[in-house]
Amino acid sequence: MIDNSNNQWAKVKTASGKIGYCFKQYLSFSGGSSTGSLNSAQTAVTTDVLRMRSGPSLHNGILLVLAKGTSMKVIDNSNSQWAKVQAPNGRQGWCSKAYLKFSSHSTTPNRKSSDESQAKGLTATTMDYLNLRTGPGMGYRVIVTLGCGVTASVLDNSKSGWVEVLTSDGRQGWCSRQYLKISGSTPKKPSNGSNTQKPSESSITGALVMADVLRLRSGPGTSYKVLGSLPYNTYLKALDKPQSGWIKVQTSGGKTGYVSTDYVKFVSENSGSSVTLSASSISVPQGKTLWLQSSSSASWTSSNKSVATVSNGYVYAVSPGRAQITASCGSAKAICTVTVTAAEPIRATYASPNIASPGEKVTFTAITDTKRSGVKFVVSTGSAEKTLQASRTVRQTTNGVATDCWTACMSFNSSGVYTYKAYAAQNGSFSSNGAGSDVMVSTQNSETATTSEQRRASDKMIRLIANWEGYMSQVYADSLTSTYVPTIGYGCTLSPNAVFYNNISEKEAWAIMVNKLNNSSYTTELNRMIANNHFLMNQNQADCLISFAYNVGAKYFNCSSEPDFRKIMDNAVVLPSIPSGGFAASVTYDTYLYNNCKSNSSRICSVTSGTKATVIAKSFPTNRTGWYQVRLPNGKTGWINSGYVSFSNSSKMVHDLNYTNAEAFGSELILWNQAGGKFYPGLFYRRLGEANVYNYGDYSAVRYNKYNYIYPASASSLK
């Protein structure tokens, strides 16, 4: 090993003396960490509930959630912001150092929390290739080399020669000021500690957290003990006037402490003339949670905590009865009457595999509370019903909530969709109401054969989605969405008035995700697209598109303004023999006319979308690598990627998606890599994985350009 400072490549010397670079994904390191040497800290203890991620960034997938006080072995401590650790169950991943306490004091500094930021509003842009280092000096280790024109948020602008920055992919470090252009302005900190609203101090009744996470401290300063972490939009009761940038507050759970006034919005007794709730009355089964949305920041109270409790709009149904939930904003109030009914006999159910082949064994799973003595599945087989008695397989406890898992098996000989219901017994009697779902049996067991049948996600794809989304047992506000949408399980988003189970096991999260994938627009809109466009689609292609919709939305499948990836799919046709006069066609994408049927061959001219053309020849070494030789109206002749050519009589052709041009589709799909107008490597790699599934049936989710798509400029640093 000669140089290990780059995050993706290592400079090495072979036994024969040759020197060069190797991609780290295919190297196994010995004698130290693959990303730097491990310092003397050998263990780390979580100081709060903490997510373990697959990589050192907030955009990497969540592997598991660690309880406060979990002790773990430190594997790699070289990153300034993240530590690679091994959990007690042996699972390895990355955790933010902001919520870890190390066994020695030689760890690198933690990332500043919201109450310790020093350079709000400033942005740094690199004016040349520039090293991001672990400290403010040339002697510190290089974390990564940033390209020219990269922008980053400024964290510390106080040193004369160095600036501490945070990059868009979550890396934190120091850059030489000489090669940075600093823009923006640092907001002036109000001398009285109030925020920009500046309400009368005597009228302040509460504060709303405006940071992703804000620390609650035991005193008015960053040197005081951290009592807890408050998520975005948490309402806090004000106990005193703001003083010197801090205010004393109380949480809904009764915990008292101090928060920085820089990261809260004050609520006064005169703020807002009204407050409304998303519901005025609603029923909630015992053990479930209701999300009430308020029109204004509010404090919450329950008239009967033995029936229902409330925190930040989340109402937990404790026991049968009735309670009034009140949201207060200054002098304004709104009330929702919550009626708690008996607990549901079945919490969740699903069948596996999600798509079965004829004759394949299908396992039915139901999840109940621990009071149930038995479960049965009643399966409709078309002309009759079959009852399956289930066996209890496992009991799981998640954040104090215990559940039982029950399973039974059968197979189906014919294709179709078969419905079933699960019922649970208590005190010797089965419930009259149950939870239902269904089983889909395909016409065949091939992943690559295209048909016009209805599709849904395979188990292989669901596992990939689960990995990309990450598992969260408790509801949280998704900071990648502009409105901080409440999310739980494997990326399951909630709407106002949603009634759901909180503190769910991985089995239950899987059940929720499977049923949402099958029964929501992600799948129904896909199948409508198949029917509307007479597509012949295979399982790999369906898997890619359902995952895409689960992350981005399903509206693009059938909207009137056709996105480019859909145009590329529409252009996938089984082309008959070309007549002597050629086929009339048009170009559907701004591209080039090439001398040969390769995108790296010499270009003849540029061709804009909408240009008329005549297809005079074709070259299809494989179905997914097709090119058309075309003649343009100006007489020029050359080759265009088949994904960018639409035939005038395409409605009479067979639209077989196995003829989708892989380069065109993959290069287009990976452009969908932004959230809020900002590039995210995690989204880019997800699109890359989805494209590989569509084109090649490759579910390995590699994080490099395995199939030579054309990378966008925003991803140039990832090559």
N, C-alpha and C positions, 0 to 999 in steps of 0.2 A: 504494500500500500504506500503510495507516494502522496496523494492528496485526497482527503475524504470530506472536504468542505462543501462540495456541491450536494444539493438535496436529492438529486436523481442519478448523478454519475460519479464514478470513482476513478481517479487516475492511478493506474497500476503498472507494475513492472513484472514481466514474465520471467520464468527461470532462465530463459535464453537471452534476457536482457532487453527485450522489446518493451517500449513504453507506449501506453495509450489509455483510452477511456473505455469503461464498461458500464452498462446499465445496471444499477444496484438491485433491480428486481430479480436478477439472475445471479446474484452473488451471495454467498454465505460468508459472514465475517467471523473471525476468531480473534481472541486477544483484546476484545473491547466491543463497544456498541458500533453498529453500522453508521451511526450519525454523529459520533463523537465519544469521547471517553466518559465513563461513569465516574462522578465524583464520589466523595466519601459518604454521602447520604445513602443508606442502605434500605431504609423503610420510609414509608409516607403514610400518614393517617388523614382521612378526609375530615375536614372541619365543618362540612355541611353535606346535605344530599348532593351527589355529584355524578355526572354522566361520564362513563368511559367511552371513548370514541375510537374509531379504526385508524385515525391519523391525528397529527398535531394541529387541528384546526376545527373551528366550530362548524365547518361545512362537511366534515367527515361524518360517516354514519355512526349512530349510537349503538354500542355493543351491549351495554347493560347500565343500570342505575345503581350506584353504590350508596349504602346507608351512611349516615354521619357516624364517624368513629371507626370506619373500616380501615384496618391496617394492611398495607400491601408492600410487596417487594418492589424496589425501584430498579428498572431494567436499563433505562437511559435517561440521564438528567442533563444532557448537554443543551437542549433547547431552552431558550430564555423564558418561554411562556408555558411550555407543556412538559410533562414527564411521562415517559413510558413506564407502565407499572404492570405488575401481575397480581390479580385479585386472588382472594383465598380459594376460589374454585379453579384456579389455574389459568383463567382467561387473561390474555394480555391485551393492552390497549393504551390509549393516551388520555391523560387527565390534565385539566387546567391547574397550574401551580397556585392560582389564587385561592384555591380551596383545599390545599394540601399542607400538612405540617410535617416537615422532614426530621429525621432522627439526628441530623447534625446541621450546623449553620453554614456549611460550605455550598449550599445550593445557590443557583443563580437567582437573581432578584425576581420576585413575583411581578406579574403584570399589574399595573396600577388599576384599581377599581374606579368606579364612577366618581366616588367622593375624593379621589386623589389626582384626577386629571389636571394637567398643567397648561395645555395648549389647545383648548377647544376652538373649533372653527378654522384651524390652519390646515392647509394641504401642501404636501411636498411633491414636486415632480422632478424625476431624475433627468439630467441634461446630458447624460452619457451612461455607458454601462458602469454600474456602481455596486460595490460590495455592501451587503447588509451584515453588520457585525454584532456580536453578543455584548459589546461594550463600547464606550466612546474613545476609541484609540486604535491605531494600526496593529497593536499587539493582540487585540482580541480576535477570537475565531470567526471566520466567515460563515454565516448561516446560509446565504444564497447570494448569487449575483443577479441584480435587477437589470432589466433591459432599459434602453433609453426611452423616455416618455412615460415610464411607470409612475402612477400616482399613489400616494399613501397618506394616511392620516397622521398628523403630527401629535406625538404624545408629550414630548419635552423639548422646548425650544430655548432653554435657559443657558446652554453651553455655547461658548464662542465658536468652536470649530466643529461641533457634532450635533446632530439632531436625532432624537429618538422617534421612530415612526412605527406605524402598524399598517402592513400591506393588506390588500383586498382578500388574500387567502389566509389571513390570520397570523402571519409571521410578524414578530416584534423584534426590533433591534435598532442599531445605530448606523447612521450614514454620515459621511463627510459633508459638511455644509457647502463646501466649495463646488460640489456637483449637484446641488439641489436648488430648485426655484421654489421659494415659499410664497404661497398666496393665501388669500382670505384674511380675516381679522380676528383677533382674540376678543371675545366679548368682555366688557368691563364688568367686574364683579361688584354687585351692589354693596355699598358700604354697610347697609343695615341688615344684610343677609337675606333679604327677600328676593323673590324671583322677578322676572320682567313684568309681571302683572301689577306688582306693588299695591296690593290691597291694603287697607288700613289694618295695622297690626292687631288692633283690638277686635276686628271683625273676623279674623282667621279662625276657622273651626276645624279645618283638616288639611291634608296634603295628599296629592296623588303622585305616585312614583312614575317618573317619565324616562328613567334609564332602563335598559334591558334587565339589569340586576343592580340593586342598591344595597349597601351594607348598613345594617342597623347596629349602632355602637353604644357602648355603655356610658359614654360621655361625649361632649361636643368637640371632637377632634379625631384625627386619623391615628393618634397614638393610643386611643382607648380600645378596649377589647371588642371584637366583633361578636354580636349577640345572634346574628342571623342574616340571611340574604332575602331581600324583598323583590319579587318579580315585577315587571312592568305592569302599571295600572293598579297596583295595590293601593287601597285607600287607608290612610293613617289618621287617627284622631289627634289633633293638635292639643298639647297639654300646656304650652307656654308660648310666648312671643318668640319669633326668630331672633337670635342673637349671634353676631359675628359669624354668619354663614351657616349656622346650625339651628335646628329646631327640635324640641323634645316632643315625642309622639308616642302613641299607643297603637298597637296592631289590633285587629279584630279578635285575636286570641288572648288579648290582655297583656302582651309583652310590652314593656316600656323601654325606650331608648332614644337615641339621637340619630338624625340623618342630615346630610348636607342639603342646604336649600338650593344648591345649584341644579339638583336633579329631581326636584318635585315641583308640582303646580299647586299653588295654594287654593283652597276652597274657603270662601267666606260666607258669612250668614246671608249676605246679599248677592252671592254669585249664582246667577241663574234664577229666573222667576218661576221655573217649573222643572219637574223631573218626571219622566215616564218610564215604565217597565215594559218589557217585551210580552208580558202576560199579566192579566189581572187575577186569574185563578187557574189552577192546574193540579192534576193528580199525579202523584209520584209513588211507585211501589217502594216498600220498605227496603233499604239497603242501596237504593240508587241515588244518583245525584242529578239535580236540575241546574242548568245554566240559565240564569236570568240576566238579560242585558239591560243596562240602564242608559238613558239618554244623556246623563251627565255623570261626572265623577260623584261617587256617593259613599256614605257610610251605611252599613247594613246591620239590622237587628231582627231577631225572631221573638215573637210573642210567647213561644212555648218551645224551649230548647230540648225538652224530652220528646217532642214530636219531630222537629226539624231544626237544624242549625244552619247558619249561613256565614260564608266568608268570601268577600270579594265577588259576590254574585253567584257563588256556587252553593246551592241549597242541598244539604244531605238529609235524606229521609230516615229518621232514627227509629220511629215506631208508629203504628197506625194512629191516626188522629188528625187534627187540623191546627194549623199555625198560620199567623200572619207574618209575612216577610216585608219589612219596611226598608226602603231606600231613601236616605235623607241627603239633600244637597243644600246646605245653608238652612233656610227656613222652609224650603220646599220638600215635600214628601210624596212617595208613591208606595202603594201597598199591593202585594200579590197574596192571595189566599191559597195556601198549599194544603192539599188533602193527601195524607199518606195512607196508602192502601196496603193490603197484605203483600208479603214478599212473593216474587214470582217463583214458581216451582223450577223452571229452567232458566238459567242465566244466559246461556249461549249454546248453539249447536252448529255443526258443520259436517260435511262428508269429505273423505279423502280417498283417492285423488280427486281433485276438483274436476278433472275430465277423465273418465274411465274408458277403457276399451271394452268391447264386448267380451264377457267372460271374466274380466278382471275383478279381483276382490275389492270391495268398497268398504271402508271402515266409517261407521257413524260415531260421532263423538258428541256428548252432551256434558255441560258444566253446570253444577248445582252448588247450592250452599251445603253445609255439612249436616243439615237436619233431615235430608232425604234418605230413605231406606232402599230405594230402588229406582230404576229408570227403564222404560221400554220405548222402542221406536216402532211406529206404525207406518209402513211403507206402502204407497200406492203403486202397484205394478201394472196399472192400466185397467184390467178387468177385475182385479181383486186386490185385497190388502193383505200384507204379511206383517205379523208382529214379531219383533226381535227383543228378547230379554237381554239387557245390558249388564256388563260386569264393571264394578268399580276398579279402576286401574291405578289411580294415584290421587293423593291429597296434597294440595299445594297451599302455602301461606305466603301472601304478598302484602307487605306493609301492614301486617296484622289481620288481613282478611283471608280466611280459610275457605277453600273450595274443593269439591270432589269432581273427578273426571270419570266418565262412564263411556264404554265403547261396546259396539256389536258390529258384526260383519255379514255381508251377503254379496252376491254378484248378479249381474244382469246380462242376459244373452242378446238383447236387441238394443239398437241405438235409440236415443230419445232422452227426454227429461222426465225424471221420476221424482214426485214430491213425497215428503215424509214429515211426520211430527214426532217430537219427543215429549214424553210425559214422565213426571216424577211422582214417587210414592212417599207418603208421610203417615206414620202411625198405621201402616198396613193398607192404606187406600191410595189409589192413583188419582192425580189431579184431573179435573175435567177439561182444563185448558192446558195447552202445551205450546212449545215453540217449534216453528216449522222451517224447513229449508228444502233443498232439492239436490238431485244427483244428475249430472249430464253424462250420457254415454255416447261416445263418438261413433261414426260409421266405420272407422278404421283406426289402427294404432300407429300410423305414420305421422311424424312431425313435419315432413316436407311435402306430402301430397296435398295439392290444392283442391278445395271443394267449395261449393256455395253454401255449405251448412252453417248453422249458427256456431259461434265460437265463444269461449271464455278462457281465462288465464289458466295455464298449466301449473302444477305444483313447483316445477323448476323456476318458473317466472315469479311465482308468489314468494319463493325463498329469496330470490334476487331483490324483489321490491322490499321485502322485510329487512334485508341487509342495508339497502340504500336508505330506507326511512329511519331505521333504528327503532328499538323498543323502548317505550316509556310507560311505566305502570301507572303513573299519575298524570292527570291533566296538566298541561302547560300551555303558555302563550307562545306560539311559533313566531320568533323574531324575524324570520325571512319573509313573512307576509306583512303587508303595509298596515293591516289592522290588528295584528297580533292575534290571529284566529286561535281559539282554544283547540288543542290537539291532544290525542291520547293514543296509546297502543303503537301500531305501526303506521304513523302518519294519518290517522283517522281524524279528520277535522269535524268540528261541531258547529251547529247553527244555534241561534238564540232559541231558547225553550227546549233544547235537546235534553233528553232524560237518558242517562247512561250510567254504567258501573265505573267507579273510580277504583284505583288500587287493584288493577287487574293482572292476572298471571299471563305468561307468554302464550299459553294455550288459548286463553280467552281473547287476548289481543289478536291471535291468528284467526279465531272464529269471526271476530268483528270485521277484520280486513277481508276475509274470504267472502262473507256475505255482502259487504259493501261493494267489493269488486264485481260480484255477480249480478247484483240487483240495482246498481246505480248506473248513471249515464256512461261510465267508462266502458261498460260492456254493451249496454243497449244501443248506444249511439254507434259503436263499432259495427254491430250487426245490422243496423239501419244503413250504414254506409255500404256494407257488403251487398245488401239487397238493392239499394238505389243505383249502384254503379255496376251491378252484375259482376262483381269481383269473384275470382277464384282465389282463395286465400288458404295458406297453410298455418299450422299451429305456431311456428316460430314467428311468423309475421303478426299474427293476432297477439301473441305475448308481448312483442315489442310495443305495439300500438296501445294496448291496455295499460302497460306500465307508463308510457308517455302521458296518457290521459289522466292517470291517477295522480301524476305530478303536476301537469300543466293545465289539464281540463279537457273535456270531451267535445267542446263546442267546435273545434277545428275539423272534426270529421265530416260534418254536414253543413257547414256555414256557406253562405252564398259567395263570399270572397274566398276563393280557394287558395290556401297556403301552398307554397312551393313543394313541400314534401308530398302533398296530395296530388299535385299535378304530375309529379314524377311517377307516382303509383298509377295514375290514370293513363300514363303513356306506356305502361307495361302491357304489351299486346303480343299475341302469337301472330306474327306477320306471315301472310301467305306469300306465294311466289310473286316477285315484283314484275309487273307487265313492262313491255318495252318502253312505254311512255312514262313509266314511273308512277308513284303515288303522290297526290297532292297532300301537302302537310304544312304545318306552321311551327315555328320555334317558340317554346313557352318559357324560356329562361335566357337572360343575358349571358352569352357564352362566346366561344370562338369557333371559327372554321379552321380545322387542322389539316395538315398535309397527309397524316396517317391516322389510323384509328387508335390513338393513344393521346392522353392529355399532356404528355411531356414532349410530344412531337412539335415541329415548327408550326406557328400560327400563320394562316393566310390573311385573316381579317377578323374583326369583331362582328358579332351578330346580336342584334337586340331582340328582346322578347316581342313576339307578334309578327316577326318577319316571315313572309311566305317562302316556301321551299318545295322542291320536288325531290322525293326520295328515289334514287336510281339504283342503289345497291345497299347491301347490309353485310355486316361482319359480326357474327356471334360465336366466338370461341367457346363460350358457355352462355347459358341463359342470362346470367347476371352481368355479363361484360360486353353487351351489345353496342355497336356503333352503326350509324347510317351514313352512307355517302349521299350528299345532297347537292342540288344545283340551285343557286340563289337567283333571284330576278335579274341581278346584274351580270349573270353568266358565270360567276365564279363557282368552282366545284371543289368540294372537300368533305371532311368527315366531322360529324357532330355526335356527341354522346346520345344514346338512345333515350335516356331519361329526359331529354330536353326537346323531344320532337313529338308532336301530336298529329295524327293522321286525320284528314278531313272526314273520312268515312269510318272513324274508329268505333262508332256506335254499332257497326256491323261486325266488328272483330271480337275475338275472345280476349277478355281482360284477365289474363293469368298473371298473378303477382310474382310468380317464380321468374318472370322476365323483367322484374324491376332491376334497373341498372344499379349495382351495388355502390359504385363510386359516387354516383349522383345522389342517391338516397342518403348514404352515410354522411357525405360532405354537407348535405343540407340539414339533416337532423341535428348534428352537433352544433349548429348555429343557435339552437334553442338553449342557451346556456346562461341566461341572465335572470335576475330577480330585481325588480325596482330599477331597471336600467343598469345594473352592475353585473359584471362577469363573475361567476362563481365556479372554481375548478370542480367542486363536487357535482354541480349540475352538468358541467361539460362531460365529466367522466361517466355520469349516468346516461347521458345521450349517446356517448360512445358505446357503452355496453348494450344499450337498446338497439342501436344500429347493427352491431355485430350479431345480435340474436336474429334480427329480421333477415339480414343478408346471408349469414353463414350458419345459423343455428348454434352460435357460440355463446354459451351461458357463463363463461369464465370471468367476465367483467374485468378484463385486463385494463391497465391504465397506461397503455402506450398505443401507438398507431399501428396496430398489427396488420391492418388490411389497407393501408396507404390511402386513407381519405385525405381530402384537401383541408388542412387545418385553417381556421380563421386566424386573423392577426391577433385577436384577443388571447388566443391560446398558444401563441408562438413560444412562450417560455416553457411550455409543457412538452415540447417535442423531445 
